[in-house]
């Protein structure tokens, strides 16, 4: 990827374009992010930068991380993420980049942890059909048939069954940057993005352009 930034999802709102049309947008507080560590091909085998986002009190950081930040002569950060950008060798420890790395009209991919929904059945988890609603059917929201009992005498792998839903790393691709507020470090993105409010997200330039 060419560029990326870490941010925090604020929520959703709507704005109006020049033609007066309503555009639903997600609000992301993006940056400022500081380069904490630089990975090089000679030393680490690949090129990348480790960036920190959001201030945190020093007494909330453990000793290994304190040493990591003190080595870079930086204040502790709440979040650390590694970004494999194409121009990673051009960054140095201590460099700061903000929301203005992206411009209006650019296409981006956003990754985040989706909302956790706990243990759910097949209807909510996999959009399965329900059974008859009539009284006495005794089959309403159950899984249904799972296969023959004699042969192969087992449930096939990847069978859609009840289980844990959500709380997974999700990437939404090819979204559009509608507005960038450099003073407040805010990026407005058309459409919804994964995660709850105040959830951590990583914004990257898209790998699929329509």
N, C-alpha and C positions, 0 to 999 in steps of 0.2 A: 504494500500500500504506500501511497505517496505521503499522506499526512493523516494524523489522528489526534484526538484530544479526549480527556476524561471529563465527565460532567455529572451533574445530579439532576434527576427529573423533578421539576417543580410541579407540573400538572398540565392541564389542557385549558385552552381558551379559544376564542375565535377573533379573527381580524377581517377587515374589508380591503379588497384590492381596489385598484383605480376604477374598475368598472362597477364597483358597488357590490360585488359578489362576496358571499361569506366564505372564509377559508378556515376550517378547523385546524388548529395548530397545537403541537406539544411544545411546552416551554422547558428548555434545558439550561441550567446554570453551568456553563462550560468554562473550566479553568478559573483562575490562572494555574497552569501546571508548570512545575519546575523539574529540570533534568537532574536526577539524583545519581544516576550511574550510566556509564557508557560502555556498551559491549562491542568489542572489535573482533574481526575475523582472526587476527594474529593471536589474540589471547583466549577468546571464548569460542572460536569456530564459526561465529556468525555475527552479523551487524544488527544492533538494536540499541534502544535507549530505554532506561527505566525512569518513569516520571512519577512524581508525587503530587497529590491533590488534597487540598483542604487542611487548614491548620489544626493542630491538636496539642493539648498541654503535654509538657515533657514528662510529667509523672504518670501519664497513661501509656507510655511507650516502654517496652521491655528493654533489657540491657543490649541484646544483639542489635536491635533496631537503633538504639541510641548511638552505638558505635558506628553503625552504617551511615547515619545522618551526620555524625560529627566528623567522619572521614571526608565527607563532601562539604563540610562547613555550612550545613543547611539546618534550618529549623525542622523539627519533626513534622511529618505529614501523616494524615489519617489513612490515606489509600496509596498503594504503590501498584503500578501496572507497567508491564513491559510492552513496548510498541516497536514492531519491526518495520520501520519506515525506510523508504528507498534512500533518503538523504540522512540516515542516522549518523554518518561520519561527519556531517557538517555541524552537528550539535556538540556542545561542551557542557560539562557539569556546571549547574547554576543557571543555565539559560532558561528563560521564562517565555512561554507562549500562551496566548489567550484565544478568545473566541474568534478573533479576526483571521485565524488561519483558514476559515471557510468563508465563502462569499455567497451572496444571494443567487439562487438559481442552480447551485451545485447539487449533484446527486450524492447521497451518503448512505452508508449502512450503519445501523445502531444495534449494539449488543447490550443485553442486560439480563438480570435474573427475573423471570416472570413471577407473577403473584402465586403464592402457594395456596392450594385449595384443599389440601389434606387428602384423605382416603375417599375416593368417589367410585360410583358404580359405572357400568358400561354406557349408560344412556348419557350421562353428563360427560364422562371422560372420552368416549369414542363416538358419540352421537348415534348410538344404536337405537333401533326401533323397539317400542314397548309392546307388551302382549295385549290380549283383549281386555277391555275395560269392564266387561260384563261381570256380574256377581257370580262367584263360584268358579271362575276360570283358574284361580290360584296361580296365575302367571301374569305379572304386571311389569316389573322392572328387573327381572332376573337375567342372568347371562344367557341362558338357553343352551342349546346343544354345543358340546365341546369336542365331539368326534366319537368314533366307534369305541366301544369298551373292550372288544376282543382283539381287534387288530387296527392300529398298532399298540393299543393298550396304554396310550399316553397322550398328553396334550402337546400339540406341535409348538415349536418355538415361535415366538412373536404373536401368539394368540392374544387377541384383544380382550383383556379381562379387567375386573376392578382393580384398583391400586392407587398409588400415590400420584396426584395430579398437580402440575405446576411446580414452582420453585426450581426451574431448570434454566440453563443458559439459552437464551433465544436471540436470534438476529433477524431484524426486519430490514429488508434490502430495498435499495433504490427509492429512498425518500428524498424529498426536495426541501432545500433550505429556503425559507420564505423571507426571513429577516434576521439580521445580525445587529445586536446592540453592543457596540464595543465598550461603551461607558459602564454598563452593568454586567458585561460578560454573559449575555443571554443570547441564545440561538432559538429561533422559532422554526419549527419543522412541521411541514404539512402531514397530517395524519397522526395515528397513535403509535406509541413506542412501548417496548416491553417494560414491565416492572411497576411497582407501586410509586406513589409520591415519595420523594426524597430518596428514591432508589438510585444506585450508581449505574451509569451507562458509559459506554465507550463509543465515540463517534468516529467513523472512518470513511474515507472516500469509497464509493461503491465499486464493486467488482463486476456488476452487471448493469449496463446502461441500455435502456429501451431505445 
